[in-house]
Amino acid sequence: MSDSPARGAVPFRDKVAFGVGMLANQMFPAVLGIFMIVLVQDLGFPGWMWGVLFFLPRVFDSLSDPIMGFISDNTRSRWGRRRQYVFLGALIMGISFVAMWQLHRENGVDYNFAWFLGGSFAFYLGLTIFSVPYVAMGYEMSPDFHERTRIMAVAQWIGQWAWVIAPWFWVVMYDPTWFESPEAATRELAVWVGIICMLFAMVPAIFLPSRSTEHEESYAELSLRNMRGALVGIFDGFVQAFRSEPFRRLCIATFFIFNAFNTVAAFSFFIVVYYLFAGDAAAAGIWPTLFGSVGALITTFAVIPTVAWLSERLGKKRAFMLSQAISLVGYALLWFLFIPGKPYMFIFALPFFSFGIGSLFTLMMSMTADVIDLDELENGKRREGIFGAIYWWMVKFGFAIAGLLSGAILSVVGFDADAASQSDAAITGLRAFYSGVPVLGTLIALFVMRKYDVTEARANDIRAALEARGDRSTGEAPKAEAPAG
């Protein structure tokens, strides 16, 4: 248990306020993934349009993240460095999400494509403006080693409800008793999702405290005149941050776990329909939805509390290693527990399976906050925005790679999306990749993390050194120690 000073504790209401923002941060992409199928299935978008819509906005998103991190880290304002951006980003996300889904078949594919692409750029701009400073707010909420894990555990617990709720949109969208068509469903549901999640995303900006940075002389100048130097500073900060060995290990481990999981995540639908129910989607009913929803419920009520408990007793690294080892059991069990005629059997693998992604961000975001302390000690700057941008850039890059690998695997195993049934070889191949790819990615991550060395004792020594040079109670860099520029 930590013997950190009481001032490291964060009021529970602040943890909840931060967590409500996480619900918006996860609900938007969760619902977006569900709605996207309507573009092809119901609005007739060809494959190349799907690829462009998947790729270009995410490239824009990945390029804008480090810029937003630099801007947030160097903002002088009476409201601090983060809150105003979180509020503005929430507003842009909500409005653009509603607008981009106002699609009508009679407008034609080309018009709908252009409208959706423009809306996607606006949405991802809002997501960047919101998410980069939002994540940085979480990193700087407490200097305490274990309190950071508690903050992220509460946030991930609340955020996981997005993944419990989102799979049920499938059921509602394609039920004619609810909506006349899936495209009509997305138009109306987007209004509710956009407005509600926009309000959720504003909660951290409104309720989380921050101190003024209006007179911080150490920050870089943010102006058009200084933009060239700023871009150089962004690149230098990016390179310097990634030179941190502990941070690099966190990024690489996350990349392999998250990338491996998402490469095969969509295969669960195909395995349930084509293996458990011999290609009869109607007979499969809600079983594909239950796979995602039950797994998210297990993560919410079992995995996240357990991981937070393990972290306090074993330390973050050991909790991570143990959690990922448990997930290996789950990936292996799914090979045996996908049983035709007994679809309920896969549920017994989900408690183990859910430890993989379920523990990842709770621990990794907490460990990133510790590494940011180390960076401040070594370089004299407080750079939550840059570190958060780099970390989530790796997540997004992994997601893009996963999309490419998913398609490649489907081609390799001979899966035919237009066929009423699939060959035994194709299904066996899908099942092998479904268990094998996450196992391989997790083993690589465990190998990488074996030498991660920011333990509780080291983190406390780092914090003590920082406190000796200035007041660290706010999570902001002390003025006397931060070099100019």
Order of alpha helices (4+ residues) and beta strands (2+ residues): alpha-alpha-alpha-alpha-alpha-alpha-alpha-alpha-alpha-alpha-alpha-alpha-alpha-alpha-alpha-alpha-alpha-alpha-alpha-alpha
